[in-house]
Each structure stands twice: as structure tokens, then as C-alpha cells.
């Protein structure tokens, strides 16, 4: 079932020490600001829950995993403060994923663009389907993937990020993403993906929870400055989105 709610939907279920957080939006599971804010809060809340050892992050439906930030909101930005606030949405989610204290398994069932690639990169372990192609198309509208870049580069390296960002009009397939280290494994169908996510998360949740917490810290070592870094990047994007170039590009897309 896909949601029809304009602000999107967010559901969490907790079973056997595994919290499954599922987001959805009628526009290819894209994120309006309100939904990003809810997701960041939910990640921190679940991270503090002692009944949870592992988090699964997934989206609704069978098609797109995530189309990034809301296009309608992007077009409506009219000043620097609004711009910075809009781009801080993904910054706050990535920082919540980084600091929530629980390992996060990403379940990526379909195409993912822009901020969605950042979400996948900020998971600790990602399982995906063959149809889970990725694209960073920000250059085509005059901005860049500045907020999510640290998370993406941390996973696929500078060369991989350059390839994705500069080749802004082309999709990279799931096997490219696996080869670069964004995905751990790729499956033929969504059914296989979901079965393996369930199996793998149960196995992980059976381990010593204290060891999992310590491992989360180890994996994210060296990212302690990201609160400031991602806020700075949000300001860069906020400025670019107000540029004449971007305004013209967005008008083309609207038409």
C-alpha cells in the first residue's frame, strides 16, 4: 500500500529487537521538509529505545526507493534562510542516522536519486534489488549534492562520487553501486530482498547489543564534525538554489 498523504507517511514497528522504519510519499517516496523532520526525530527516538538492537530503513511500494527532496518545496524557496532550512532536512537525517547509536540496515527496492542516495549511504549495511539504480542529478538544476556528499564519499570514495555527480544525467545500476561499496548485496526480486533483510536483521539482533553499539561508534569514527560540516553544506546549496541559473533550470522542469 502506498500513501496518498501530501506530507508523506512514516511508520515504525518493533518486533524481536528490530525496529522497522518505513517512509512513503505519493511522489516516488520523495521527502517534504516535514517528513524529513519526522524521520530524524524517529531515528533518534528509536536509537534511545533499549528494546531495539537494530534498525531497518525502507520505503513504501515496489518502485522508487526515494526520489530525494520535494521538488515543489525546492521551487518555492525564495530567500537564503528558507534555502538553508530546506537543505538542512537531509543533513539532520544523516546526522541522526550517524548518531542514533543503532546499526541501520537499508532495504533499497528501486531507483534512488539525490538525497535518497545520501540516505542509502548513511545506512551501515544496504541490501538492494537489481532495479535499485542510482543517480545524482543535482548539476542539471544548477545545484550540487553538497549535503549528502560526505556520506556518499565515505562509502564509495572520491572517484565514485565524482563519477556520479559529474555524469549527472545517467543512471548507475545496482551492480555498479555494489562494486563501489554502497550496496553489500543485490537480489533479483523484492521478495528475495525482503526475506534476506528479515533474516539478516534477526541474525544481527541476536548478537551482544553492547558490541553492536560499540561497532556503530567505530564505523562512524572521524565524522564527529559533521553537525557543522553538513550545516555549512546546506548553506552552500541554499545560496545556489537562489541563483539565476537554478531559477531558469527549475522553470524548464516545471514546464
C-alpha positions in Angstrom: 0.0 0.0 0.0 1.4 3.4 -0.9 0.4 6.5 0.9 -1.6 9.3 -0.7 -0.8 11.8 2.0 0.8 15.0 0.7 3.1 15.3 3.7 4.0 11.6 3.3 3.9 8.9 5.9 6.2 7.3 8.5 5.5 4.1 10.3 7.7 2.3 12.9 7.1 -1.3 14.0 9.2 -3.0 16.7 9.5 -6.8 16.9 12.2 -9.1 18.3 14.5 -6.1 19.0 14.3 -5.0 15.4 12.7 -1.6 14.6 11.4 -1.2 11.0 11.0 2.4 9.9 9.1 2.8 6.7 8.6 6.1 4.9 6.4 6.9 2.0 5.2 9.8 -0.3 3.0 9.7 -3.4 5.7 11.5 -5.4 8.1 8.5 -5.7 8.8 8.5 -2.0 10.3 12.0 -2.1 10.7 14.0 1.1 8.9 17.2 2.0 10.7 19.0 4.9 8.1 17.9 7.4 8.7 14.2 6.6 12.5 14.6 6.9 12.0 16.3 10.3 9.8 13.4 11.5 12.3 10.8 10.2 15.2 12.5 12.1 13.2 12.6 15.3 12.1 9.0 14.9 15.7 7.7 14.3 16.9 9.4 17.5 13.9 8.2 19.5 14.3 4.5 18.3 18.0 4.8 18.9 17.3 5.5 22.5 14.9 2.6 22.9 16.6 -0.2 24.9 14.2 -2.7 23.4 15.8 -2.1 19.9 19.1 -3.6 18.8 18.9 -3.0 15.0 17.0 -0.6 12.7 15.7 -1.4 9.2 15.1 1.6 7.0 12.8 1.1 4.0 10.3 2.8 1.8 6.8 2.0 0.6 5.8 0.3 -2.6 7.6 -1.5 -5.3 9.0 1.2 -7.5 11.3 4.1 -6.3 13.2 3.8 -3.1 13.5 7.6 -2.8 13.3 10.5 -5.3 15.2 12.8 -2.9 13.8 16.1 -1.6 10.4 17.6 -2.6 10.6 19.3 -5.9 7.6 21.5 -5.1 9.3 22.9 -1.9 12.6 23.4 -3.8 10.9 25.6 -6.4 9.2 27.6 -3.6 12.4 28.7 -1.9 12.6 32.5 -2.0 15.4 33.5 0.4 18.7 32.3 1.9 17.2 31.3 5.3 14.5 29.2 3.6 17.2 27.6 1.3 19.4 26.7 4.2 16.5 25.3 6.2 15.3 23.2 3.3 18.7 21.6 2.7 19.2 21.1 6.4 16.5 18.5 6.2 18.7 15.7 4.8 21.6 17.0 6.9 19.6 16.4 10.1 18.5 12.9 8.9 22.1 11.9 8.0 23.3 13.1 11.4 20.5 11.3 13.2 21.5 8.1 11.3 25.1 8.6 12.3 24.5 9.3 16.0 21.4 7.2 16.9 23.6 4.5 18.4 22.0 1.6 16.5 23.2 -0.1 13.3 20.9 0.6 10.4 20.1 -1.8 7.6 18.9 -0.2 4.4 16.4 -2.1 2.2 16.5 -0.5 -1.3 13.9 -1.9 -3.6 14.1 0.6 -6.5 15.6 3.6 -8.1 17.1 6.3 -5.8 18.0 9.9 -6.7 19.8 12.8 -4.9 19.1 12.8 -1.2 17.9 9.2 -1.5 21.4 8.2 -2.4 22.6 10.0 0.7 20.1 8.0 2.8 21.4 4.8 1.4 25.0 5.9 2.0 24.3 6.7 5.6 23.0 3.2 6.4 25.5 0.8 7.9 24.7 -2.1 5.6 22.5 -2.0 2.5 20.7 -4.8 0.6 19.1 -3.9 -2.7 17.4 -5.2 -5.8 18.7 -5.2 -9.4 16.4 -2.3 -10.2 17.9 -0.1 -7.5 19.8 2.2 -9.9 21.2 5.5 -8.5 21.7 9.0 -9.9 22.9 12.3 -8.6 21.2 14.8 -10.9 21.7 18.0 -8.9 24.0 19.6 -11.5 21.1 19.5 -14.1 19.2 22.1 -12.0 22.2 24.2 -11.0 22.9 22.9 -7.5 25.1 20.0 -6.3 24.9 17.1 -3.8 26.8 19.1 -1.2 24.9 18.0 1.9 25.0 14.3 1.2 28.5 14.2 -0.3 30.3 13.4 2.9 28.1 10.3 3.4 28.4 9.2 -0.2 32.2 9.7 -0.4 32.6 7.9 2.9 31.1 4.8 1.2 32.2 5.0 -2.4 35.3 7.2 -2.3 36.0 10.5 -4.1 36.3 8.9 -7.5 32.9 7.2 -7.2 31.3 10.5 -6.0 32.9 12.4 -8.9 31.7 9.9 -11.4 28.1 10.0 -10.1 28.0 13.8 -9.7 29.6 14.8 -12.9 27.7 12.3 -15.0 24.5 13.9 -13.8 22.1 12.7 -16.5 22.9 9.0 -16.4 21.8 6.2 -14.0 24.4 3.8 -12.5 23.0 0.3 -12.0 22.8 -1.6 -8.7 25.9 -3.7 -9.6 27.9 -0.5 -10.1 26.7 0.6 -6.6 27.7 -2.8 -5.2 31.1 -2.8 -6.7 31.7 0.7 -5.2 30.6 -0.4 -1.7 27.3 1.4 -1.5 25.3 -1.9 -1.5 26.5 -5.0 0.2 24.3 -7.4 -1.8 22.0 -7.3 -4.7 18.9 -9.5 -5.3 16.8 -10.3 -8.3 13.4 -9.6 -6.8 11.9 -7.5 -4.0 10.6 -10.8 -2.4 14.2 -12.1 -2.1 15.3 -8.7 -0.8 12.7 -8.6 1.9 13.4 -12.2 3.0 17.1 -11.5 3.3 16.6 -8.2 5.1 14.5 -10.1 7.7 16.9 -13.0 8.0 20.0 -10.7 8.2 18.5 -8.3 10.8 17.4 -11.2 13.0 20.9 -12.6 12.9 22.3 -9.1 13.8 19.8 -8.6 16.6 20.9 -11.9 18.2 24.4 -10.6 18.9 25.5 -8.8 22.0 23.7 -5.3 21.9 26.7 -3.7 23.6 29.0 -5.0 20.9 26.7 -3.6 18.2 26.7 -0.2 19.9 30.5 -0.1 20.0 30.7 -1.2 16.4 28.4 1.7 15.4 30.8 4.1 17.0 33.8 2.5 15.3 32.2 2.6 11.9 31.4 6.4 12.2 34.8 7.4 13.8 36.1 10.6 12.2 32.7 12.1 11.5 32.4 13.9 14.7 32.4 17.3 12.9 29.5 16.5 10.6 26.9 18.6 12.5 28.8 21.7 11.5 30.0 20.4 8.1 26.6 19.4 6.9 25.1 22.8 8.1 27.8 24.6 6.1 26.9 22.5 3.1 23.2 23.2 3.5 24.1 27.0 3.4 26.1 26.5 0.1 23.1 24.7 -1.5 20.7 27.3 -0.1 22.7 30.0 -1.9 23.0 28.2 -5.2 19.3 27.4 -5.3 18.6 31.2 -5.4 21.0 31.7 -8.4 19.7 32.9 -11.7 20.9 29.7 -13.3 18.9 27.5 -11.0 15.8 29.6 -11.2 15.9 29.2 -15.1 16.6 25.5 -14.9 13.7 24.9 -12.4 11.3 26.8 -14.7 12.2 24.4 -17.6 11.5 21.4 -15.3 8.1 22.9 -14.3 7.1 23.5 -17.9 
